[in-house]
Amino acid sequence: MRRLAVLFTAMVALACSGAAQARVVVQIDKSAQRMIVSVDGAELYAWPVSTGRGGYGTPSGRFHPQMMARSWFSTKYYGSPMPYSIFFHRGYAIHGTNQISRLGGPASHGCVRLHPGNAATLFALVQRAGVGNTDIIISGW
């Protein structure tokens, strides 16, 4: 019985370590105000987002998550809630928003906003895969 428990524990650990190696790619198209999330090359999600409005650009390029926070409040913009924040470049983050009606058009101060449920899903995927196995690619105007 003890050997069976040890074998089961080893199998679970191996399965979990394999899951942690999943590759997550988050593609954000500022022109389309859309995010595509792929895991190991398979497109899983397509969500509307809001990126930076006039005068508040969202940076373009290829990034990796630098810090993650399930609950965060902006220190720069009036303590605004930023649930499920994935910071990727100099204070810019992907995070949930309570301004759901504004998704699909530029509305932020430069962060990438998405529906809080979608932000929670993305946060969990990135947390599972690990920041080193996650690419954030931002393109468009």
SVG drawing of the C-alpha trace seen along z (x, -y; Angstrom):
<svg xmlns="http://www.w3.org/2000/svg" viewBox="-22 -63 33 65">
<polyline fill="none" stroke="black" stroke-width="0.4" points="0.0,0.0 2.9,-2.4 4.5,-1.8 1.2,-2.5 1.0,-5.8 4.5,-6.7 3.9,-5.8 0.7,-7.8 2.5,-10.9 5.2,-10.6 2.7,-10.4 0.8,-13.4 4.1,-15.4 5.1,-14.4 1.7,-15.3 1.8,-18.7 5.3,-19.5 4.3,-18.7 1.3,-21.1 3.6,-23.8 5.6,-23.6 2.6,-24.7 3.4,-27.7 1.0,-30.6 0.9,-33.2 -1.2,-36.3 -1.6,-38.3 -3.1,-41.8 -4.1,-43.7 -4.6,-47.3 -6.2,-48.1 -8.9,-45.4 -9.0,-45.9 -8.9,-42.1 -6.8,-39.5 -6.1,-36.0 -4.9,-33.5 -3.2,-30.3 -1.8,-27.4 0.8,-25.2 -0.2,-26.6 -3.9,-26.0 -6.1,-29.1 -8.3,-28.9 -9.8,-32.3 -10.6,-35.5 -11.7,-38.4 -12.4,-42.1 -10.1,-44.5 -9.5,-48.2 -6.1,-49.6 -4.7,-53.1 -7.0,-56.0 -5.7,-59.1 -2.6,-60.5 -2.2,-57.2 -0.5,-54.7 -0.2,-51.0 3.4,-49.9 3.9,-47.5 6.4,-44.7 7.1,-41.3 7.0,-41.0 7.0,-38.5 5.0,-39.0 7.2,-40.7 4.8,-40.6 1.3,-39.2 -1.2,-40.4 -4.7,-38.9 -5.8,-42.1 -4.2,-45.5 -5.1,-49.1 -3.5,-51.8 -1.0,-54.0 -1.1,-56.4 -4.8,-56.7 -7.0,-57.3 -6.7,-53.9 -8.6,-52.3 -9.1,-48.6 -7.0,-46.4 -8.1,-42.8 -6.0,-39.9 -3.1,-42.1 -0.3,-40.8 2.4,-43.5 4.5,-43.3 6.4,-46.6 7.2,-49.6 3.9,-49.6 1.7,-48.6 -0.5,-45.6 -3.2,-43.4 -6.0,-43.4 -9.8,-43.2 -12.0,-46.2 -15.5,-47.1 -16.0,-49.3 -17.2,-46.4 -19.2,-48.6 -16.0,-50.2 -14.4,-46.9 -13.7,-46.8 -12.5,-50.4 -9.5,-52.4 -10.4,-53.6 -7.5,-53.1 -4.4,-55.0 -2.3,-52.5 -3.0,-49.2 -4.9,-46.4 -8.3,-45.9 -10.5,-43.0 -13.7,-41.5 -12.9,-40.4 -13.9,-36.8 -11.6,-36.7 -8.8,-38.3 -9.2,-35.6 -9.0,-32.9 -5.9,-34.4 -4.3,-35.0 -4.8,-31.3 -3.3,-30.2 -0.2,-32.3 0.2,-31.3 0.0,-27.6 2.4,-28.0 4.8,-30.3 6.0,-33.7 9.0,-32.3 6.6,-30.3 4.3,-33.2 4.7,-35.6 2.7,-38.8 2.8,-40.2 1.2,-43.6 0.8,-45.0 -1.3,-47.5 -1.6,-51.2"/>
</svg>
